Amino acid sequence: MIVLIAVAAAVLVPYLTEPGIPVFMYHCVADEPRDGDENLYVRPAQLEEEFQFLSDNGYTTLFSDEYEDAYSTHKPVILTFDDGYEDNYIELFPLLKKYKIKATIFVVAANIGQKDYLKEYQIKEMVKSGLVSIQSHTQNHIDLSSVDVETVDREFRESCAALSKISGKNVTTLSYPGGYFNKDVIREAERYFTYCYAIDTNEYSKDNHYEISRGGVFRNTTLEGFTIAIETYSQSRFYRELLKFKHKYFTK
């Protein structure tokens, strides 16, 4: 019995005390929304407040393909920006340089060069700085869970080829468009990517490579809300499992 208890403790203690990794999802950075969902447009001043907080409090920003490294990093945080809007170069990039912060931009490959989206020279400049990683948001930003496997394969293959050609770097991570995926999508993603990021999956584990949870940062996100989110996502697995239980059974 003593041996069984010791073995169980050796397995459960590391599992329950494993920390979470704060991963955030942004989209546009602009004072004035252009179109679509206004809440996706984070103000530059709001973003700078968040970067100042990270800098002042000793957080280490990592790229999306450094997810496993985050578990051996002091106060890690992963910042991701979906779609590849041009304001990521105009507004975000100067702030990254100012605070020496790293970010991943998940780019829709087919939109490169289009109005309001990143241009090739902008992507190259950001990658060259060492502060930006360009990764896949598929070729055409479709709901991967609603199409056949051949289409999913093409979306992955074409986006990886296009983005790596421009950035000069391997494309190793994916952000599911809309956060939509299923078992077939994951199976296909395993052929192309090392990590895949979703939205609010509540899956937090060093071994979880294809359903990595992200919390959204929006126009109505306050600095207080941002800091609370970091603290919550950084808590032990035991604490986060309690929150999941509470949310599932006691939150209307």
Secondary structure, DSSP 4 states (H G I P E B T S, - for coil): -HHHHHHHHHHHHHHHHPBP--EEEE-EE-SS--SS-GGGEE-HHHHHHHHHHHHHTT-EEE-GGGTGGGGGSSSEEEEEEEE-BTHIIIIIHHHHHHHT--EEEEE-GGGTTSTTB--HHHHHHHHHHTSEEEEES-SS---GGGS-HHHHHHHHHHHHHHHHHHHSS---EEE-GGG---HHHHHHHTTT-SEEE-SS-----TT--SSB--EE--TT--HHHHHHHHHHHTSBHHHHHHHHHHHHHH--
